[in-house]
Amino acid sequence: MVNGDVVYEAKTTRMTRWNQLNDDVEAVSSDITDETNALPAKYFTSSEIHELEKEKIFGRYWVYAGHANAITEPGAYFTRTVGDRQVIIVRGHDDEIRAFFNVCAHRGSKMVEDTPMTDPENMGRIRCPYHMWSYDLDGDLESTPQSFEEAGLNPDLSDDEVCGMDASENSLSEVETDRIGPFVFLNFAQDPMPLAEQAGTLKSELEAMPLGEYEHAARYVSEVECNWKTFAGNYSECDHCHANHQDWITDIELAESELEVNDYHWILHYTHDEDVEDEMRIHDEHEAKFYYFWPNFTVNMYGTADGYGTYIIDPIDEGRFQLIADYYFSDEEMTDAEQEFVQTSRQLQEEDFELVERQYEGLKSGALAQAQLGPNEHTVHRLHRLAQEAYEA
């Protein structure tokens, strides 16, 4: 205290920990102002961590499977691969959407070929081509060939010694599914937390919008040379925007924008420089809203187009991921303005790809032990904290 005034000493930290200095690394701190507020670099470059994440993250949390509008008729299906697991997402005769491992109950054969959401197929039953076991759309065993009912080729057995096949006991392995509006999610855990609990207010906020009324219009798939969390962190902040997204940032008032953090999701509220007509937005707020839902799904409400986009940030290995970008408008045939809008979005992606690949080159060098986040990267801090908590679970 000086002359009755309180004097506060500014908090200072060493910005980075380096491997060449043998600096110790620590778990991500709960306080963003602490020195160790970022994941150690090894969590982005280690193949062991990539394998760990298959179970600890993508085997535990709800992950996006696809859009319900892609399979509107009974028997319509697509496949979705998450890590080493592939599932069939199919609409049943009761109009319910279910998911099953793409694995036959007989000897484990893959049953259907890879089928993207953008080009779904239709089947009256799920049939394994190896030995022709067939399953109802609810997963129960429907039929097997006669060779499984008779022992004609086995001289040590008579036909009456052959056990019958119980349909429910030999059913496909079902994967937990749930929805937020038209978005279908999967969970591979034995006893997962409810999707509503993981989503929090994100569920009610998205379901308040008419997302199911829009048609899929375009998909772009890009393979990027960096860890998936590198891109996720880049998506979740805009400190890099002035220097690297100059065309886009001219219409945004960053000083009046806000990055909102919740338990398992965060929302990037970007205020437009000029107001946009109501019919150009799905949501009520006069802003762009980018939702990130842990672990790797985003919903992008641009605020300047009558439509929305989604991203899946799918890991391939520790140093590569696949970005699946889907766009939805009132009609699957895009107008010239909508096509121009999508190309603007693609430009942003390409600019970000260059940034994250550059960052990953630095991370792979082994020089950095642990970085530090800035005060407006609290969304990235939440991403890193969730990853840390998953590794320790």
NUTI-369008 format. One record per residue (C-alpha): residue number from 1; residue in three letters; x, z, y. Coordinates in nm, 2 decimals. Example, Ala and Ser with C-alpha at 12.3 -4.5 7.8 and 13.67 -1.06 7.14 Angstrom:
2
   n res      X      Z      Y
   1 ALA   1.23   0.78  -0.45
   2 SER   1.37   0.71  -0.11
// end
This chain:
393
   n res      X      Z      Y
   1 MET   0.00   0.00   0.00
   2 VAL   0.14  -0.10   0.34
   3 ASN  -0.01   0.03   0.67
   4 GLY  -0.33   0.11   0.48
   5 ASP  -0.36  -0.23   0.32
   6 VAL  -0.33  -0.29  -0.05
   7 VAL  -0.06  -0.54  -0.14
   8 TYR  -0.09  -0.72  -0.47
   9 GLU   0.21  -0.86  -0.65
  10 ALA   0.14  -1.21  -0.77
  11 LYS   0.14  -1.25  -1.14
  12 THR   0.41  -1.48  -1.26
  13 THR   0.49  -1.62  -1.60
  14 ARG   0.74  -1.84  -1.77
  15 MET   0.56  -2.17  -1.81
  16 THR   0.69  -2.28  -2.14
  17 ARG   0.87  -2.16  -2.45
  18 TRP   1.14  -2.38  -2.60
  19 ASN   1.28  -2.41  -2.95
  20 GLN   1.63  -2.47  -2.83
  21 LEU   1.62  -2.13  -2.66
  22 ASN   1.49  -1.97  -2.98
  23 ASP   1.19  -1.85  -2.79
  24 ASP   0.93  -1.67  -3.00
  25 VAL   0.58  -1.80  -3.02
  26 GLU   0.26  -1.59  -3.04
  27 ALA  -0.10  -1.64  -3.13
  28 VAL  -0.33  -1.78  -2.85
  29 SER  -0.41  -1.50  -2.61
  30 SER  -0.77  -1.41  -2.54
  31 ASP  -0.69  -1.41  -2.16
  32 ILE  -0.61  -1.74  -2.01
  33 THR  -0.39  -1.58  -1.75
  34 ASP  -0.15  -1.45  -2.02
  35 GLU   0.17  -1.63  -2.10
  36 THR   0.08  -1.74  -2.45
  37 ASN  -0.25  -1.90  -2.37
  38 ALA  -0.19  -2.22  -2.58
  39 LEU  -0.15  -2.30  -2.94
  40 PRO   0.21  -2.32  -3.05
  41 ALA   0.33  -2.68  -3.09
  42 LYS   0.37  -2.66  -3.47
  43 TYR  -0.01  -2.65  -3.50
  44 PHE  -0.02  -3.01  -3.38
  45 THR   0.26  -3.16  -3.59
  46 SER   0.26  -2.98  -3.92
  47 SER   0.12  -3.14  -4.23
  48 GLU   0.05  -2.80  -4.38
  49 ILE  -0.17  -2.72  -4.08
  50 HIS  -0.36  -3.05  -4.13
  51 GLU  -0.43  -2.95  -4.49
  52 LEU  -0.53  -2.60  -4.38
  53 GLU  -0.78  -2.74  -4.13
  54 LYS  -0.96  -2.93  -4.40
  55 GLU  -1.09  -2.60  -4.54
  56 LYS  -1.06  -2.35  -4.25
  57 ILE  -1.22  -2.58  -3.99
  58 PHE  -1.39  -2.88  -4.14
  59 GLY  -1.49  -2.70  -4.45
  60 ARG  -1.65  -2.41  -4.26
  61 TYR  -1.81  -2.53  -3.94
  62 TRP  -2.10  -2.77  -3.88
  63 VAL  -1.97  -3.13  -3.84
  64 TYR  -2.16  -3.43  -3.72
  65 ALA  -2.27  -3.67  -3.99
  66 GLY  -2.47  -3.94  -3.80
  67 HIS  -2.79  -4.03  -3.63
  68 ALA  -3.12  -4.00  -3.80
  69 ASN  -3.25  -4.32  -3.65
  70 ALA  -3.00  -4.51  -3.87
  71 ILE  -3.21  -4.43  -4.18
  72 THR  -3.58  -4.44  -4.10
  73 GLU  -3.71  -4.56  -4.44
  74 PRO  -3.71  -4.38  -4.77
  75 GLY  -3.40  -4.47  -4.97
  76 ALA  -3.20  -4.57  -4.66
  77 TYR  -2.85  -4.41  -4.66
  78 PHE  -2.50  -4.42  -4.52
  79 THR  -2.18  -4.23  -4.62
  80 ARG  -1.97  -4.00  -4.42
  81 THR  -1.61  -3.89  -4.50
  82 VAL  -1.48  -3.56  -4.37
  83 GLY  -1.13  -3.49  -4.48
  84 ASP  -1.12  -3.55  -4.86
  85 ARG  -1.49  -3.52  -4.90
  86 GLN  -1.73  -3.81  -4.89
  87 VAL  -2.11  -3.75  -4.88
  88 ILE  -2.42  -3.97  -4.91
  89 ILE  -2.67  -3.91  -4.63
  90 VAL  -3.01  -4.04  -4.76
  91 ARG  -3.37  -4.02  -4.65
  92 GLY  -3.60  -3.91  -4.93
  93 HIS  -3.95  -4.02  -5.03
  94 ASP  -4.07  -3.70  -4.86
  95 ASP  -3.90  -3.82  -4.53
  96 GLU  -3.64  -3.54  -4.55
  97 ILE  -3.28  -3.63  -4.49
  98 ARG  -3.04  -3.48  -4.75
  99 ALA  -2.67  -3.51  -4.82
 100 PHE  -2.50  -3.52  -5.16
 101 PHE  -2.13  -3.54  -5.26
 102 ASN  -2.06  -3.90  -5.35
 103 VAL  -1.96  -3.78  -5.70
 104 CYS  -2.15  -3.83  -6.02
 105 ALA  -2.24  -3.52  -6.23
 106 HIS  -2.12  -3.69  -6.55
 107 ARG  -1.74  -3.74  -6.50
 108 GLY  -1.69  -3.73  -6.13
 109 SER  -1.70  -4.10  -6.04
 110 LYS  -1.76  -4.22  -5.69
 111 MET  -2.11  -4.37  -5.69
 112 VAL  -2.18  -4.58  -5.38
 113 GLU  -1.93  -4.78  -5.17
 114 ASP  -1.83  -4.67  -4.82
 115 THR  -2.14  -4.74  -4.60
 116 PRO  -2.11  -4.69  -4.23
 117 MET  -2.40  -4.55  -4.03
 118 THR  -2.41  -4.87  -3.83
 119 ASP  -2.47  -5.08  -4.14
 120 PRO  -2.68  -4.86  -4.37
 121 GLU  -2.81  -4.97  -4.72
 122 ASN  -3.12  -4.89  -4.91
 123 MET  -3.17  -4.78  -5.27
 124 GLY  -3.47  -4.66  -5.48
 125 ARG  -3.24  -4.42  -5.67
 126 ILE  -2.88  -4.31  -5.66
 127 ARG  -2.70  -4.48  -5.95
 128 CYS  -2.35  -4.43  -6.07
 129 PRO  -2.21  -4.77  -6.18
 130 TYR  -1.97  -4.62  -6.43
 131 HIS  -2.21  -4.50  -6.71
 132 MET  -2.53  -4.57  -6.53
 133 TRP  -2.65  -4.22  -6.47
 134 SER  -2.94  -4.23  -6.22
 135 TYR  -3.06  -3.97  -5.98
 136 ASP  -3.38  -3.93  -5.77
 137 LEU  -3.34  -3.93  -5.39
 138 ASP  -3.37  -3.55  -5.41
 139 GLY  -3.06  -3.54  -5.63
 140 ASP  -3.22  -3.46  -5.96
 141 LEU  -3.10  -3.65  -6.27
 142 GLU  -3.36  -3.91  -6.35
 143 SER  -3.21  -4.10  -6.64
 144 THR  -2.91  -4.16  -6.86
 145 PRO  -2.84  -4.45  -7.10
 146 GLN  -2.95  -4.42  -7.46
 147 SER  -2.59  -4.36  -7.57
 148 PHE  -2.62  -4.01  -7.41
 149 GLU  -2.93  -3.93  -7.63
 150 GLU  -2.80  -4.06  -7.96
 151 ALA  -2.47  -4.00  -8.15
 152 GLY  -2.45  -4.34  -8.32
 153 LEU  -2.08  -4.38  -8.26
 154 ASN  -1.99  -4.02  -8.36
 155 PRO  -1.99  -3.97  -8.74
 156 ASP  -1.96  -3.59  -8.70
 157 LEU  -2.30  -3.56  -8.52
 158 SER  -2.65  -3.65  -8.60
 159 ASP  -2.90  -3.75  -8.33
 160 ASP  -3.09  -3.43  -8.36
 161 GLU  -2.78  -3.23  -8.27
 162 VAL  -2.75  -3.41  -7.94
 163 CYS  -2.84  -3.17  -7.65
 164 GLY  -3.10  -3.30  -7.41
 165 MET  -3.02  -3.34  -7.04
 166 ASP  -3.19  -3.09  -6.81
 167 ALA  -3.26  -3.29  -6.49
 168 SER  -3.22  -3.00  -6.24
 169 GLU  -2.91  -2.86  -6.42
 170 ASN  -2.74  -3.20  -6.40
 171 SER  -2.83  -3.28  -6.05
 172 LEU  -2.60  -3.40  -5.77
 173 SER  -2.41  -3.14  -5.56
 174 GLU  -2.61  -3.11  -5.24
 175 VAL  -2.44  -3.04  -4.90
 176 GLU  -2.61  -2.83  -4.64
 177 THR  -2.77  -3.03  -4.36
 178 ASP  -2.94  -2.95  -4.04
 179 ARG  -3.03  -3.13  -3.72
 180 ILE  -3.01  -3.11  -3.34
 181 GLY  -3.27  -3.36  -3.23
 182 PRO  -3.17  -3.69  -3.40
 183 PHE  -2.81  -3.57  -3.47
 184 VAL  -2.76  -3.48  -3.84
 185 PHE  -2.49  -3.22  -3.92
 186 LEU  -2.32  -3.12  -4.24
 187 ASN  -2.17  -2.79  -4.36
 188 PHE  -1.96  -2.75  -4.67
 189 ALA  -1.94  -2.37  -4.68
 190 GLN  -2.12  -2.17  -4.95
 191 ASP  -2.30  -1.95  -4.69
 192 PRO  -2.26  -2.11  -4.35
 193 MET  -2.37  -1.96  -4.02
 194 PRO  -2.69  -2.13  -3.91
 195 LEU  -2.64  -2.44  -3.70
 196 ALA  -2.86  -2.29  -3.43
 197 GLU  -2.61  -2.00  -3.41
 198 GLN  -2.30  -2.23  -3.38
 199 ALA  -2.48  -2.45  -3.13
 200 GLY  -2.62  -2.18  -2.91
 201 THR  -2.79  -2.31  -2.60
 202 LEU  -2.66  -2.66  -2.68
 203 LYS  -2.94  -2.71  -2.94
 204 SER  -3.23  -2.64  -2.70
 205 GLU  -3.06  -2.83  -2.42
 206 LEU  -3.01  -3.14  -2.62
 207 GLU  -3.35  -3.12  -2.79
 208 ALA  -3.52  -3.10  -2.45
 209 MET  -3.41  -3.46  -2.39
 210 PRO  -3.56  -3.77  -2.56
 211 LEU  -3.24  -3.87  -2.74
 212 GLY  -3.43  -4.00  -3.04
 213 GLU  -3.61  -4.26  -2.83
 214 TYR  -3.28  -4.45  -2.77
 215 GLU  -3.14  -4.73  -3.00
 216 HIS  -2.79  -4.77  -3.13
 217 ALA  -2.63  -5.05  -2.93
 218 ALA  -2.26  -5.05  -2.99
 219 ARG  -1.98  -4.88  -3.19
 220 TYR  -1.61  -4.89  -3.13
 221 VAL  -1.36  -4.74  -3.38
 222 SER  -1.00  -4.67  -3.26
 223 GLU  -0.71  -4.53  -3.45
 224 VAL  -0.48  -4.32  -3.22
 225 GLU  -0.13  -4.19  -3.28
 226 CYS  -0.17  -3.83  -3.21
 227 ASN  -0.32  -3.51  -3.35
 228 TRP  -0.69  -3.48  -3.31
 229 LYS  -0.66  -3.16  -3.11
 230 THR  -0.44  -3.34  -2.86
 231 PHE  -0.72  -3.58  -2.77
 232 ALA  -0.98  -3.30  -2.79
 233 GLY  -0.79  -3.10  -2.53
 234 ASN  -0.75  -3.41  -2.31
 235 TYR  -1.13  -3.48  -2.33
 236 SER  -1.20  -3.11  -2.23
 237 GLU  -1.03  -3.11  -1.89
 238 CYS  -1.00  -3.32  -1.58
 239 ASP  -0.68  -3.20  -1.42
 240 HIS  -0.53  -3.54  -1.53
 241 CYS  -0.82  -3.75  -1.38
 242 HIS  -0.69  -3.81  -1.03
 243 ALA  -0.36  -3.95  -1.15
 244 ASN  -0.49  -4.14  -1.45
 245 HIS  -0.86  -4.24  -1.41
 246 GLN  -0.85  -4.36  -1.05
 247 ASP  -1.13  -4.62  -1.09
 248 TRP  -1.37  -4.36  -1.24
 249 ILE  -1.27  -4.07  -1.02
 250 THR  -1.37  -4.25  -0.70
 251 ASP  -1.73  -4.18  -0.77
 252 ILE  -1.68  -3.81  -0.87
 253 GLU  -1.66  -3.50  -0.65
 254 LEU  -1.42  -3.29  -0.86
 255 ALA  -1.42  -3.01  -0.61
 256 GLU  -1.80  -2.96  -0.66
 257 SER  -1.78  -3.00  -1.04
 258 GLU  -1.77  -2.72  -1.31
 259 LEU  -1.64  -2.68  -1.66
 260 GLU  -1.87  -2.44  -1.85
 261 VAL  -1.75  -2.26  -2.16
 262 ASN  -1.97  -2.12  -2.43
 263 ASP  -1.90  -1.98  -2.78
 264 TYR  -1.87  -2.30  -2.97
 265 HIS  -1.93  -2.56  -2.71
 266 TRP  -1.84  -2.64  -2.35
 267 ILE  -2.00  -2.87  -2.09
 268 LEU  -1.81  -3.07  -1.83
 269 HIS  -2.04  -3.10  -1.53
 270 TYR  -1.91  -3.38  -1.30
 271 THR  -2.09  -3.42  -0.96
 272 HIS  -2.14  -3.77  -0.84
 273 ASP  -2.01  -3.87  -0.50
 274 GLU  -2.35  -4.03  -0.42
 275 ASP  -2.68  -3.94  -0.57
 276 VAL  -2.81  -4.16  -0.86
 277 GLU  -3.17  -4.26  -0.90
 278 ASP  -3.37  -4.06  -1.15
 279 GLU  -3.44  -4.35  -1.39
 280 MET  -3.06  -4.38  -1.44
 281 ARG  -3.04  -4.04  -1.61
 282 ILE  -3.18  -3.89  -1.93
 283 HIS  -3.12  -3.54  -1.80
 284 ASP  -3.26  -3.38  -1.48
 285 GLU  -2.93  -3.27  -1.32
 286 HIS  -2.78  -3.52  -1.07
 287 GLU  -2.44  -3.52  -1.25
 288 ALA  -2.26  -3.65  -1.55
 289 LYS  -2.26  -3.40  -1.84
 290 PHE  -2.01  -3.42  -2.12
 291 TYR  -2.08  -3.18  -2.41
 292 TYR  -1.80  -3.09  -2.65
 293 PHE  -1.93  -2.93  -2.97
 294 TRP  -1.67  -2.76  -3.19
 295 PRO  -1.49  -2.88  -3.39
 296 ASN  -1.50  -3.26  -3.32
 297 PHE  -1.82  -3.40  -3.17
 298 THR  -1.91  -3.49  -2.82
 299 VAL  -2.23  -3.61  -2.64
 300 ASN  -2.17  -3.79  -2.32
 301 MET  -2.45  -3.81  -2.06
 302 TYR  -2.30  -4.03  -1.79
 303 GLY  -2.56  -3.99  -1.53
 304 THR  -2.52  -4.35  -1.41
 305 ALA  -2.68  -4.53  -1.71
 306 ASP  -3.01  -4.49  -1.89
 307 GLY  -2.84  -4.41  -2.22
 308 TYR  -2.58  -4.18  -2.37
 309 GLY  -2.27  -4.19  -2.60
 310 THR  -2.12  -3.98  -2.88
 311 TYR  -1.77  -3.94  -3.00
 312 ILE  -1.65  -3.83  -3.34
 313 ILE  -1.28  -3.72  -3.33
 314 ASP  -1.19  -3.75  -3.70
 315 PRO  -0.84  -3.64  -3.82
 316 ILE  -0.66  -3.89  -4.05
 317 ASP  -0.34  -3.68  -4.08
 318 GLU  -0.15  -3.45  -3.86
 319 GLY  -0.03  -3.73  -3.64
 320 ARG  -0.33  -3.97  -3.63
 321 PHE  -0.70  -3.95  -3.57
 322 GLN  -0.99  -4.20  -3.55
 323 LEU  -1.22  -4.20  -3.25
 324 ILE  -1.57  -4.33  -3.34
 325 ALA  -1.75  -4.40  -3.02
 326 ASP  -2.13  -4.49  -3.04
 327 TYR  -2.35  -4.59  -2.75
 328 TYR  -2.73  -4.56  -2.73
 329 PHE  -2.96  -4.74  -2.49
 330 SER  -3.34  -4.81  -2.46
 331 ASP  -3.28  -5.14  -2.66
 332 GLU  -3.01  -5.23  -2.91
 333 GLU  -2.96  -5.55  -2.72
 334 MET  -2.76  -5.44  -2.41
 335 THR  -2.82  -5.57  -2.07
 336 ASP  -2.52  -5.71  -1.87
 337 ALA  -2.51  -5.39  -1.67
 338 GLU  -2.50  -5.18  -1.99
 339 GLN  -2.23  -5.39  -2.14
 340 GLU  -2.03  -5.35  -1.82
 341 PHE  -2.09  -4.97  -1.84
 342 VAL  -1.96  -4.96  -2.20
 343 GLN  -1.65  -5.15  -2.10
 344 THR  -1.59  -4.90  -1.82
 345 SER  -1.62  -4.62  -2.08
 346 ARG  -1.37  -4.81  -2.31
 347 GLN  -1.13  -4.84  -2.02
 348 LEU  -1.14  -4.46  -1.99
 349 GLN  -1.07  -4.43  -2.36
 350 GLU  -0.77  -4.66  -2.34
 351 GLU  -0.63  -4.47  -2.05
 352 ASP  -0.67  -4.15  -2.24
 353 PHE  -0.52  -4.29  -2.56
 354 GLU  -0.20  -4.38  -2.37
 355 LEU  -0.18  -4.02  -2.23
 356 VAL  -0.23  -3.84  -2.56
 357 GLU   0.01  -4.06  -2.75
 358 ARG   0.27  -3.99  -2.48
 359 GLN   0.20  -3.62  -2.51
 360 TYR   0.23  -3.63  -2.88
 361 GLU   0.56  -3.81  -2.87
 362 GLY   0.69  -3.51  -2.68
 363 LEU   0.53  -3.26  -2.92
 364 LYS   0.69  -3.44  -3.22
 365 SER   1.04  -3.41  -3.06
 366 GLY   1.05  -3.04  -3.16
 367 ALA   1.17  -2.93  -2.82
 368 LEU   0.85  -2.75  -2.72
 369 ALA   0.77  -2.42  -2.90
 370 GLN   0.46  -2.32  -2.70
 371 ALA   0.32  -2.46  -2.37
 372 GLN   0.10  -2.29  -2.12
 373 LEU  -0.24  -2.39  -1.98
 374 GLY  -0.35  -2.40  -1.62
 375 PRO  -0.64  -2.20  -1.47
 376 ASN  -0.88  -2.50  -1.49
 377 GLU  -0.80  -2.57  -1.85
 378 HIS  -1.01  -2.29  -1.97
 379 THR  -1.21  -2.53  -2.19
 380 VAL  -0.88  -2.63  -2.36
 381 HIS  -0.80  -2.26  -2.40
 382 ARG  -1.14  -2.21  -2.58
 383 LEU  -1.05  -2.51  -2.81
 384 HIS  -0.72  -2.35  -2.90
 385 ARG  -0.87  -2.01  -2.95
 386 LEU  -1.13  -2.14  -3.19
 387 ALA  -0.86  -2.32  -3.39
 388 GLN  -0.65  -2.00  -3.40
 389 GLU  -0.95  -1.79  -3.51
 390 ALA  -1.02  -2.05  -3.79
 391 TYR  -0.66  -2.04  -3.92
 392 GLU  -0.67  -1.66  -3.94
 393 ALA  -1.02  -1.64  -4.10
// end
